[in-house]
Amino acid sequence: MIEARGLTKRFGNRTAVDALSFTASAGTITGLLGANGAGKTTTMRLLTGGLRPDGGQAVIAGHDIEGAPRAARAATGYLPEAAAGFHHLTPFELLLLVAEARGLDRDAAHAEIMRTLAILNLGPVVRQTLGTLSKGWRQRSWLAQALIGDPPVLILDEPTDGLDPNQKSALRDLLRRLARDKAILMSTHILEEAEALCDRVIVMTGGRIVADAATADLVDGRGRLDAAFARLTLDAAIPT
């Protein structure tokens, strides 16, 4: 389970995340939606220990991210926004680096790498460096590293970024399978992706939650999430 308990983060005079509270349970894909600057990426960095909160608490699989950071991180697979870097490494080497960081011995690391390479179908590019791959192949490689160690929690920032339609469809199928026994929190600005994949959505604007509900409960009578999203974010922007 992922828990945010009054999470707050300020950058100077700007409050990027304002007293955020929600839970994301195992067996559920939860979408974190919002326009650019809504606070989605900051929230994910708070949940993964990349930023320290100015207030509140983040709890991952029962572990406080500040009180027990190693245990919390061990329970989390994280795909950062616009994952980049390590261009000199191959997908195999990237996965090996993550496996070693997770403390797997050589045999366990090799078995885990083979498992995740197969899940993301990375065989055709496994020995090419990340810097020579297309954006879609790089994104799949970074998705694979989030699965190393089979963590119970996945936090994925824009996981479909750079994927073609067939790759997006395959990823949706994969995440549905993984969600059977994992808590998955994913951010996206593509409302069609959220509608197709997420059981529940949290809508943010200005660092605050303006909706937290089952996806089916938010869609309008035509079965579309975009109208509900526009209404919620517009209402939140109008001063009272």
Backbone as a ProteinNet text record, in pm:
[ID]
protein_1_A
[PRIMARY]
MIEARGLTKRFGNRTAVDALSFTASAGTITGLLGANGAGKTTTMRLLTGGLRPDGGQAVIAGHDIEGAPRAARAATGYLPEAAAGFHHLTPFELLLLVAEARGLDRDAAHAEIMRTLAILNLGPVVRQTLGTLSKGWRQRSWLAQALIGDPPVLILDEPTDGLDPNQKSALRDLLRRLARDKAILMSTHILEEAEALCDRVIVMTGGRIVADAATADLVDGRGRLDAAFARLTLDAAIPT
[TERTIARY]
83	0	87	38.3	102.4	14	74.2	-2.6	65.7	-9.9	33.9	-50.8	16.1	-53.4	-16.8	-96	-73.4	55.9	100.3	228.3	227.1	331.8	345.6	489.1	504.3	636.4	632.7	726.6	737.1	871.2	870.5	992.6	990.8	1064.1	1057.6	919.3	857.4	723.1	612.4	650.8	550.8	527	401.3	364.7	332.8	422.1	405.6	309.2	311.1	220.2	164.1	32.7	-33	-119.8	-63.5	-138	-209.2	-133.6	-188.5	-207.7	-327.1	-355.3	-433	-382.4	-453.1	-386.9	-454.1	-395.7	-413.2	-319.8	-329	-301.9	-399.9	-393.9	-348.5	-299.6	-264.1	-387.9	-366.5	-476.9	-543.8	-489.9	-551.7	-447.3	-483.9	-402.4	-464.1	-389	-436.6	-366.3	-443.6	-387	-378.5	-265.1	-245	-248.5	-354.6	-378.9	-366.8	-326.1	-317.5	-242.4	-265.8	-193.1	-47.6	35.9	174.7	178.3	262.3	272.6	172.4	90.3	-11.4	47.9	169.5	232.7	250.4	224.8	231.4	372.6	468.5	605.8	663.4	634.2	680.2	623.8	497.2	436	509	539.9	608.3	749.2	815.7	949.8	942.9	837.8	819	793.8	715.4	681.5	799.8	896.9	1012.2	1138.6	1128.1	1244.1	1336.1	1297.5	1380.4	1376.1	1269.9	1255.4	1211.2	1253.5	1206.7	1085.6	980.9	862.5	885.3	814.4	812.9	706.5	620.9	519	456.8	399.3	332	425.2	371.6	440.8	406.1	505.2	484.6	517.1	426.3	443	427.8	528.5	530.8	536.1	433.6	427.9	453.1	398.3	411.5	536.3	623.5	750.4	748.2	776.4	787.7	910.7	893.9	1003.5	1117.6	1088.8	1195.4	1246.6	1157.2	1199.4	1267.5	1226.3	1284.6	1307.3	1397	1412.2	1456.8	1546.1	1594.9	1483.1	1403.3	1292.9	1188.1	1160.5	1061	1108	1234.5	1286.1	1294.7	1326.4	1332.2	1195.8	1090	954	899.3	979.4	930.6	1007.8	934.5	992.4	950.7	1048	1019.8	1065.8	975.3	1008.8	998	1111.2	1104.2	1056.2	1009.3	965.7	1083.4	1057.5	1159.7	1292.7	1286.8	1407.4	1517.5	1634.1	1745.4	1875.4	1984.8	2114.8	2159.6	2281.1	2338.4	2337.9	2356.9	2349	2456.6	2562.7	2671.8	2642.9	2536.9	2503	2405.9	2411.3	2309.5	2193.4	2075.8	1967.5	2010	2088.8	2135.8	2217.9	2307.7	2394.2	2315.3	2213.5	2127.7	2056.6	2002.6	1932.3	2028.4	2149.8	2249.4	2283.6	2296.9	2326.5	2217.1	2091.8	1979.6	1973.2	1996.4	1994.6	2100.9	2219.6	2326.3	2290.5	2228.4	2186.7	2081	2002.4	1900.7	1958.6	2087.2	2152.7	2140.1	2104.4	2092.6	2230.8	2250.9	2378.6	2382	2495.6	2515.7	2410.1	2385	2288.8	2147.8	2110.1	1976.4	1960.5	2066.4	2060.9	2041.9	2116.2	2105.2	1965	1910	1775.4	1672	1688.8	1593.7	1603.7	1724.2	1742.4	1677	1696.7	1635.5	1483	1429.1	1283.5	1230.6	1296	1245.2	1271.1	1381.3	1404.3	1292.9	1250.5	1143.9	1010.5	982.2	855.5	840.4	947.5	943.4	989.3	1018	1058	1176.5	1279.8	1396.4	1507.7	1483	1585.3	1650.9	1573.6	1635.6	1737.3	1731.5	1821.1	1907.9	1912.8	1973.8	2121.8	2190.1	2333.6	2365.3	2263.2	2286.1	2285.1	2362	2364.5	2236.5	2196.4	2073.4	2077.1	2194.8	2207	2179.5	2185.3	2159.8	2016.8	1938.2	1803.3	1701.5	1588.8	1477.3	1418.4	1338	1276.7	1191.1	1118.9	1034.6	1113.7	1225.4	1308.9	1373.1	1415.3	1473	1369.1	1247.7	1142.5	1113.7	1112.1	1088.9	1203.1	1325.7	1440.4	1427.6	1385.1	1367.8	1248	1146.4	1036	1084.9	1171.6	1224.7	1299.1	1377.7	1453.9	1361.4	1241.3	1147.1	1093.4	1102.1	1048.6	1152.4	1279.1	1383.4	1354.6	1359.9	1332.7	1186.8	1099.8	956.2	897.9	915.3	866.7	714.1	656.6	510.7	445.7	526.6	475.3	546.1	469.2	525.3	476.2	570.2	538.8	596.1	508.2	546.8	505.3	603.6	578	574.9	456.6	436.1	492.7	443.8	503.7	486.4	385.3	364.9	436.5	511.3	582.1	678.3	666.2	757	718.5	610.9	571.3	475.5	487.9	394.7	264.6	157.8	28.6	34.6	109.8	119.7	191.1	296.1	368.9	281.8	200.8	109.9	8.8	-44.1	-140.4	-76.6	46.9	117.6	146.1	180.8	207.7	81.7	-31.4	-157.2	-184.2	-164.9	-185.7	-90.2	36	135.2	97.4	60.6	28	-95.6	-191.7	-309.4	-269.6	-177.1	-131.3	-55.1	33.6	113.4	26.5	-82.1	-167	-245	-242.1	-313.8	-262.7	-131.2	-77.2	14.6	3.3	86	-1.4	50.1	-9.7	63.3	-10.1	50.2	-6.7	83.6	47.4	117.2	40.6	100.4	47.1	136.1	92.2	81.8	-8.4	-19.9	-93.9	-59.6	-137	-227.1	-223.4	-305.3	-430.3	-541.5	-662.5	-716	-695.7	-741.1	-669	-540.3	-464.8	-520.7	-547.7	-602.1	-737.8	-820.2	-954	-948.4	-852.9	-842.1	-779.7	-697.8	-614.1	-642.8	-675.9	-680	-815.1	-809.6	-930.6	-981.5	-887.4	-918.7	-829.6	-879.9	-798.8	-801.8	-686.8	-672	-638.9	-720.9	-700.2	-640.4	-526.6	-458.3	-460.1	-465.5	-442.7	-388.9	-287	-227.6	-174.9	-128.6	-72.1	-173.6	-301.3	-407	-488.6	-550.9	-641.9	-779.9	-834.7	-970.3	-1068.8	-1018.4	-1105.3	-1024.6	-1088.2	-1027.9	-1141.9	-1153.8	-1271.2	-1242.7	-1331.6	-1325.4	-1340.1	-1263.3	-1267	-1408.4	-1478.4	-1614	-1707.6	-1680.9	-1767.9	-1742.6	-1627.4	-1593.2	-1630.1	-1640.9	-1667.3	-1807.8	-1824.8	-1956.7	-2045.9	-2166.1	-2263.2	-2220.8	-2123.7	-2075.1	-1954.5	-1920	-1807.8	-1673.4	-1662.4	-1536.5	-1487.9	-1356.4	-1295.3	-1259.1	-1237.8	-1187.6	-1283.6	-1414.7	-1511.8	-1509.1	-1499.6	-1493.2	-1365.8	-1254.1	-1126.5	-1132.8	-1184.8	-1194.6	-1282.7	-1393.3	-1484.5	-1418.4	-1350	-1287.7	-1175.7	-1090.8	-977	-1021.2	-1124.5	-1176.1	-1242.1	-1323.2	-1389.5	-1288.1	-1178.1	-1076.2	-1002.7	-997.2	-923.4	-1004.6	-1137	-1223	-1225.2	-1186.6	-1186.8	-1327.8	-1336.7	-1467.2	-1477.8
-119.7	0	125.4	227.3	358.2	453.5	525.3	620.3	756.8	858.3	996.9	1054.6	1106.3	1158.9	1306.5	1392.5	1535.4	1584.9	1522.5	1559.1	1703.7	1775.1	1914.5	1939.8	2012.4	2051	2193.2	2274.4	2413.1	2435.5	2518.6	2566.6	2718.7	2770.1	2912.9	2949.9	3046.2	3089.9	3010.5	2918	2841.2	2705.9	2673.8	2542.8	2450.4	2355.4	2265.9	2152.3	2104.2	1998.6	2043.8	2046	2110.8	2011.9	1957.4	1871	1756.5	1683.9	1576.3	1449.2	1390.9	1265.4	1172.4	1050.5	948.3	814.1	707.1	573.1	507.8	420.5	338.8	195.2	109.1	-26.3	-128.1	-241.4	-353	-400.1	-443.1	-488.3	-377	-256.3	-139.7	-57.6	-9.9	87.7	224.5	309.8	444	544.9	628.4	730.9	864.2	930.5	1064.7	1160.8	1239.2	1323	1470.3	1548.4	1692.4	1755.2	1883.3	1956.2	1972.8	2018.3	2047.6	2146.8	2116.8	2204.6	2176.6	2072.1	2041.9	1983.4	1926.5	1867.4	1717.6	1657	1511.8	1458.9	1513.8	1464.6	1493.1	1609.1	1639	1538	1503.1	1402.6	1269.6	1227.8	1100.2	1103.4	1214.4	1225.4	1222.7	1278.1	1269	1124.5	1052.7	914	819.5	856.5	769.2	816.6	921.7	968.1	1060	1100.5	1192.2	1334.4	1366.8	1495.8	1472.4	1559.8	1554.6	1645.9	1598.5	1682.9	1792.2	1901.6	2005.8	1977.5	1883.5	1841.8	1712.2	1638.7	1515.1	1395.2	1286.2	1157.5	1075.7	1003	907	768.5	673.9	537.7	440.5	356.1	259.7	119.1	39.7	-98.8	-104.7	-8.2	-4.9	62.2	111.3	171.5	322.4	398.5	543.7	576	655.7	682.2	757.1	832.3	901.1	818.3	747.8	668.8	538.2	478.4	351	358	447.1	470.6	348.5	267.1	150.8	50.6	25.5	-69.4	-16.3	113.4	172.8	166.1	196.9	194.1	51.4	-43.9	-183.7	-233.7	-173.5	-215.1	-143.5	-54.7	32.4	13.5	-0.4	12.1	146.3	225.3	364.5	392.5	445.6	497.2	648.5	720.7	866.7	927	1050.9	1122.6	1142.4	1118	1138.9	1077.2	949.6	880	890.6	929.2	950.1	920.3	938.3	911.5	769	738.1	604.7	563.3	659.8	630.7	532.9	519.3	428.9	284.6	262.2	126.8	60.7	-71.3	-148.3	-173.3	-214.4	-250.7	-356.3	-454.4	-557.3	-494.1	-403.9	-341.3	-251.3	-183.4	-101.5	-188.3	-300.1	-389.5	-450.5	-481.6	-535.6	-432.6	-308.1	-201.4	-191.6	-198.1	-189.8	-314.2	-431.3	-555.4	-553.3	-504.6	-495.4	-394.4	-283.6	-183.4	-239.6	-334.6	-398.4	-512.7	-538.4	-637.2	-780.4	-802.2	-938.8	-996	-1124.2	-1186.2	-1217.3	-1266.6	-1280.5	-1369	-1485.7	-1577.8	-1520	-1462.7	-1404.5	-1286.1	-1206.3	-1090.9	-1135.7	-1238.3	-1286.4	-1338.9	-1415.2	-1469.3	-1357.4	-1257.3	-1146.1	-1062.5	-1044.3	-969.9	-1044.4	-1175.3	-1253.2	-1243.6	-1245.5	-1235.7	-1102.4	-994.2	-862.9	-832.8	-881.7	-865.6	-932.5	-1049.5	-1121.4	-1048.5	-995.4	-925.7	-807.2	-731.6	-612.9	-641.9	-769	-809.3	-727.3	-719.3	-637.7	-716.2	-842.8	-925.6	-864.9	-803.9	-751.2	-639.5	-572.5	-456.9	-472	-591.3	-608.2	-571.8	-580.9	-551.1	-417.3	-340.4	-206.7	-104.1	2.2	103	186.8	234	311.6	435.4	494.1	614.5	594.1	469.4	441.2	395	377.1	323	433.3	394.7	487.3	519.4	624.7	664.9	552.6	482.2	373.2	261.1	220.9	114.9	160.6	287.2	337.9	336.2	377.3	379.3	238.5	141.1	2.8	-47.6	-4.5	-44	12.2	137.7	198.4	138.3	99.2	26.9	-105.3	-172.3	-300.5	-284.7	-177.4	-161.4	-142.2	-86.6	-69.3	-202.5	-306.7	-438	-527.4	-486.1	-568.8	-589.2	-714.4	-747.3	-772.4	-757.7	-782.3	-705.2	-572.5	-494.6	-492.4	-481	-480.3	-348.6	-244.5	-111.8	-62.4	-12.3	49.9	193.8	286.5	428.2	470	500	517.4	655.9	737.6	873.8	874.3	893.1	894.5	767.9	648.7	524.3	501.8	561.3	537.9	640.6	730.3	833.1	768.9	805.4	755.7	622.9	561.1	430.9	447.6	357.6	361.5	292	300.6	243.8	96.6	15.1	-126.3	-146.4	-68.3	-77.8	-32.3	71.1	117.2	9.1	-56.4	-163.8	-277.8	-314.7	-421.3	-380.1	-253.2	-206.2	-209.2	-171.3	-178	-320.1	-416	-556.3	-597.7	-555.4	-589.6	-530.6	-403.9	-340.3	-402.5	-442.3	-510	-641.1	-714.5	-840	-811.5	-713.3	-681.1	-632.1	-563.9	-504.5	-608	-732.4	-834.5	-844.5	-819.8	-829.9	-712.9	-603.7	-486	-361.5	-262.7	-129.4	-49.3	1.1	76.9	218.3	315.1	456	508.3	558.6	609.3	749	836	967.4	966.3	1046.6	1062.7	1191.8	1252.6	1367.6	1326.3	1196.5	1144.6	1082.4	1153	1109.3	978.5	954.9	828.2	710.2	727.8	621.2	594	700	683.3	614.6	655.4	598.3	450.5	414.1	275.7	185.2	240.7	157.2	168.4	286.8	310	272.5	201	169.1	292.1	377.4	493.5	607.8	729.3	844.6	949.8	1013.3	1127.6	1246.4	1348.5	1467.1	1577.1	1631.7	1738.8	1867.8	1977	2108.1	2200.3	2276.3	2367.1	2298.7	2173.4	2101.5	2038	2048.4	1992.7	1888.5	1799.8	1701.6	1765	1758.4	1808.7	1695.3	1573.8	1456.7	1331.6	1235.6	1105.3	1004.9	932.1	847	737.7	638.5	536.1	603.5	556.5	617.9	618.3	507.7	497	600.4	641.8	739.9	882.3	904.9	1039.8	1067.7	962.6	985.5	1040.2	1115.8	1172.5	1067.1	1106.4	1011.5	944.4	1002.5	942.6	853.3	832.5	745.4	808	940.6	1009.6	1080.1	1066.5	1128.9	1274.6	1311.2	1446.2	1555.3	1532.2	1633	1650.5	1538.9	1546.8	1617.3	1585.9	1648.9	1799.8	1840.1	1983.1	2054.4	1992.4	2054.6	2069.7	1965	1967.3	2070	2072.8	2164.6	2308.8	2329.5	2464.7	2516.3	2431.9	2473.4	2510.2	2432.6	2459	2589.5	2629.7	2751.3	2878.2	2864.2	2981.4	3023.8	3146.2	3191.1	3190.8	3160.9	3162	3281.8
0	0	0	-67.7	-70.2	9	101.8	181.6	183.6	151.1	170.4	282.4	383.3	500.8	520	462.6	477.4	416.6	308.6	247.5	197.9	233.1	192.2	147.9	37.3	-9.8	-63.7	-14.7	-60	-128	-229.2	-292.7	-280.9	-184.1	-156.5	-107.5	-173	-134.6	-203.1	-289.5	-364.2	-299.1	-275.5	-221.9	-338.8	-364.3	-478.6	-448.3	-323.9	-278.5	-144.5	-134.1	-20.5	57.4	166.8	260.1	188	108.5	26.1	108.6	101.9	171.6	78.9	62.1	-14.9	10.9	-29.2	-24.7	-161.6	-195.9	-316.7	-274.2	-291.5	-237.3	-340.6	-291.2	-378.4	-453.2	-576.4	-658.6	-736.6	-725.6	-788.6	-863.4	-981.3	-1053.2	-1029.7	-964	-930.8	-1020.1	-1086.9	-1173.2	-1102.2	-1117.6	-1063	-1181.6	-1189.3	-1305.9	-1270.5	-1367.8	-1348.2	-1463.1	-1483.4	-1586.6	-1544.9	-1636.8	-1602.3	-1486.5	-1386.5	-1270.8	-1161.1	-1178.1	-1076.9	-949.9	-959.5	-842	-848.8	-965.4	-977.4	-954.6	-1027.6	-1016.4	-878.5	-822.1	-686.2	-587.7	-603.3	-515.9	-526.8	-648.5	-667	-609	-620.3	-561.6	-408.9	-351.8	-206.8	-164.5	-243.3	-209.9	-224.9	-306.5	-330.4	-260	-181.4	-105.6	-181.8	-302.1	-379.2	-327.4	-255.7	-189	-45.3	43.7	181.9	196.5	262.7	279.8	383.7	366.4	469	573.8	543.8	638.4	592.3	686.2	651.6	644.6	593.1	598.1	474.1	422.7	314.3	367.5	347.1	397.4	280.8	261.4	152	210.2	181.7	230.8	381.4	453	597.9	649.9	560.8	601.9	577.2	680.2	667.3	582.7	478.6	386.4	453.8	559.7	631.9	748.9	817.7	933.1	896.2	784.8	739.5	589.1	544.6	400.2	321.5	376.9	302.1	278.2	381.6	366.7	269.5	277.6	187.9	43.3	20.1	-117.2	-170.4	-82.4	-125.5	-171	-117.2	-150.9	-273.3	-331.9	-438.8	-568.4	-677.4	-810.4	-866.1	-911	-949.5	-1091.3	-1170.4	-1302.8	-1297	-1299.9	-1293.6	-1424.3	-1416.5	-1535.8	-1630.2	-1759.3	-1862.4	-1820.5	-1779.5	-1732.8	-1837.3	-1793	-1885.7	-1812.6	-1883.5	-1824.4	-1850.7	-1808.3	-1825.8	-1973.2	-2062.8	-2206	-2251.9	-2174.1	-2212	-2174	-2096	-2052.1	-2149	-2155	-2225.5	-2130	-2181.3	-2090.8	-1988.8	-2032.7	-1939.6	-1828.1	-1863.7	-1763.4	-1669.2	-1721.9	-1635.9	-1532.9	-1577.5	-1485.8	-1384.3	-1427.7	-1335.2	-1228.2	-1267.4	-1172.1	-1066.1	-1109	-1015.3	-927.5	-986.9	-908.7	-799.8	-833.1	-733.2	-625	-664.2	-565.7	-471.6	-520.4	-436.6	-353.4	-367.9	-283.4	-329.8	-456.6	-507.4	-536.3	-503.3	-536.7	-686.6	-733.6	-878.4	-943	-885	-945.5	-942.7	-828.4	-816.1	-910.7	-923.4	-1013	-1157.4	-1198.4	-1336.4	-1364.1	-1270.5	-1288.8	-1296.8	-1213	-1210.8	-1338.3	-1387.6	-1512.6	-1628.8	-1635.5	-1742.4	-1735.9	-1614.5	-1596.4	-1648.8	-1610.3	-1649.8	-1797.6	-1851.4	-1995.2	-2075.4	-2029.1	-2098.6	-2085.4	-1966.7	-1944	-2038.9	-2058.2	-2144.7	-2286.6	-2317.4	-2452.8	-2503	-2419.4	-2452.5	-2521.4	-2551.4	-2613.9	-2736.7	-2828.5	-2951.2	-2928.6	-2813.1	-2792.9	-2668.6	-2612.8	-2481.4	-2478.4	-2592.2	-2595.7	-2662.4	-2694	-2749.4	-2635.9	-2650.7	-2544.8	-2548.5	-2430.7	-2420.8	-2509.8	-2524.1	-2604.6	-2751.9	-2799.3	-2940.8	-2966.3	-2859.9	-2874.6	-2900.6	-2960	-2976.1	-2838.9	-2834.3	-2707.3	-2649.1	-2736.1	-2689	-2624.3	-2686.7	-2629.3	-2498.6	-2493.1	-2367.6	-2256	-2289.3	-2187.1	-2136.4	-2225.5	-2183.7	-2096.5	-2126.7	-2044.1	-1903.2	-1892.8	-1760.9	-1687.2	-1760.5	-1697.1	-1639.5	-1713.9	-1666.8	-1535.3	-1521.6	-1397.4	-1277.4	-1300.6	-1189.9	-1139.1	-1222.4	-1184.3	-1117.5	-1117.7	-1057.1	-908.5	-866.4	-727.2	-697	-797.7	-781.9	-663.5	-658.7	-544.6	-538.9	-418.3	-404.9	-444.5	-461.5	-496.4	-622.3	-718.2	-838.3	-846.2	-860.3	-877	-1011.6	-1105.3	-1245.3	-1293.3	-1326.5	-1372.7	-1525.4	-1581.9	-1727.4	-1793.5	-1756	-1806.8	-1956	-2018.4	-2161.7	-2248.8	-2188	-2264.5	-2364.7	-2491	-2593.5	-2654.7	-2607.8	-2661	-2778.6	-2876.2	-2988.3	-2947	-3028.9	-2988.4	-2949.6	-3023.1	-2988.8	-2855.8	-2832.1	-2705.7	-2588.8	-2610.7	-2505.8	-2470.2	-2571.3	-2547.2	-2468.7	-2506.1	-2434.3	-2290.5	-2269.6	-2133.9	-2049.1	-2106.2	-2031.2	-1985.1	-2075	-2038.1	-1926.5	-1937.1	-1835.3	-1700.3	-1697.1	-1569.6	-1506.2	-1587.4	-1531.3	-1464.8	-1526.9	-1465.5	-1336.3	-1340.2	-1222.1	-1107.2	-1139.4	-1035.8	-956.1	-998.6	-922.1	-779.6	-760.6	-625	-589.9	-664.7	-636.9	-626.7	-554.8	-557.4	-664.1	-760.8	-870.4	-871.2	-864.6	-878.6	-1002.9	-1097.4	-1220.7	-1250.5	-1293.7	-1338.5	-1490	-1540.9	-1685	-1714.7	-1827.1	-1873.9	-1990	-2024.4	-2133.6	-2072.6	-2079.4	-2011	-2067	-2196.7	-2255	-2191.8	-2160	-2094.3	-1955.6	-1881	-1746.2	-1750.9	-1845	-1855.6	-1891.8	-1978.1	-2022.9	-1918.1	-1830.7	-1745.2	-1596.3	-1549.1	-1404	-1343.2	-1232.4	-1157.2	-1083.1	-1045.8	-963.6	-1008.5	-997.3	-1034.6	-924.3	-908.2	-818.9	-907.9	-902.9	-986	-899.5	-945.7	-874.1	-954.7	-884.2	-944.2	-835.9	-869.5	-772.6	-648.2	-663.4	-550	-457.6	-491.9	-407.3	-483.1	-407.9	-466.6	-480.9	-602.2	-623.8	-649.8	-669.3	-683.2	-654.5	-592	-561.7	-564.7	-676.3	-694.4	-795.2	-796.8	-900.9	-1036.7	-1133.3	-1266	-1322.2	-1304.3	-1357.9	-1297.9	-1174.8	-1109.8	-1158.5	-1221.3	-1266.3	-1411.5	-1491	-1632.8	-1651.8	-1760	-1786.3	-1850.2	-1886	-1938	-2066.3	-2136.6	-2261	-2236.5	-2109.9	-2077.8	-2104.2	-2085.6	-2111.7	-1986.1	-1962.8	-1846.4	-1871.8	-1997.9	-2024.9	-1979	-1994.2	-1951.6	-1800.1	-1727.9	-1581.6	-1537	-1602	-1566.9	-1590	-1704.4	-1735	-1633.8	-1598.3	-1501.4	-1365.1	-1319.5	-1187	-1178.9	-1279.5	-1274.5	-1296.8	-1377.9	-1398.2	-1271.3	-1207.9	-1083.8	-977.2	-970.1	-868.2	-894.8	-1022	-1057.9	-1037.1	-1021.3	-1005.4	-859.2	-826	-686.6	-629.6	-501	-434.8	-342.8
[MASK]
++++++++++++++++++++++++++++++++++++++++++++++++++++++++++++++++++++++++++++++++++++++++++++++++++++++++++++++++++++++++++++++++++++++++++++++++++++++++++++++++++++++++++++++++++++++++++++++++++++++++++++++++++++++++++++++++++++++++++++++++

